[in-house]
Amino acid sequence: MKDEELNNAFLKAVKSINDHKDPFPADLLLRLYSYYKVATKDQDTPKSRTPLINAFKTNALFQAQGLTPDEAKKQYIECAKHYFLYRK
């Protein structure tokens, strides 16, 4: 997949997740969060008011730390597709 195609597919996947109205499973949200942060090269630390949520987010980021931005975009796309196909 070319860079432009990958970016467009990533943005489309992000939009589909953001536009979805039903709640997502927490583990899916954490994976999407970590893939998004790596894909967008966002270096900010988690900023939840709840320390436990920050710990889960930090753990998710730790698990995704070896991914390149392009790999993270692909993982985000696949994760979103899988959810919408199987709802899990």
Protein Blocks (a to p, Z undefined) as FASTA:
>chain_A
ZZklmmmmmmmmmmmmmmpmbdcdfklmmmmmmmmmmmnopabdcfbfblklmmmmmmmm
mmmmmpcfklmmmmmmmmmmmmmmnoZZ
